[in-house]
Amino acid sequence: MNDQARTVRGLLADPPTPDQDVTVRGHLVDEGGHTVLCDRLGETFPPQPGGSTIPVSGIELSTLPGTATTGDTTWTTTPRVIIGRLSGRTLEVRAVTGRP
């Protein structure tokens, strides 16, 4: 995993300029069409976003390997590294890395 990747909490505490790419690590969770990146998964089933969260756009979780789904909730089973840019309070995804 990318050691230079920030946590969601770190990104929110010190946001970059709008034209700057950022690298953030965490879990992706989609609940009913609303996708967020979170620092950790809650210990529930299905898992809920835990820790700090930020909405993301530009990604369809069902197309990623290493996801699980139950009902209308889909999540990454391992943390991912996201490269993107902030647009307001949303992280626009440009690339997803990390092993499923």
NORTA-V195006 format. One record per helix or strand of 3 or more residues. SS is the DSSP state (helix for helix, strand for strand). FROM is the first residue (numbers start at 1). TO is the last residue. If there is no record, write none. Layout:
{{SS & FROM & TO} {SS & FROM & TO}}
//
This chain:
{{helix & 8 & 13} {strand & 22 & 31} {strand & 34 & 41} {strand & 49 & 57} {helix & 61 & 63} {strand & 67 & 70} {strand & 73 & 76} {strand & 80 & 87} {strand & 90 & 97}}
//
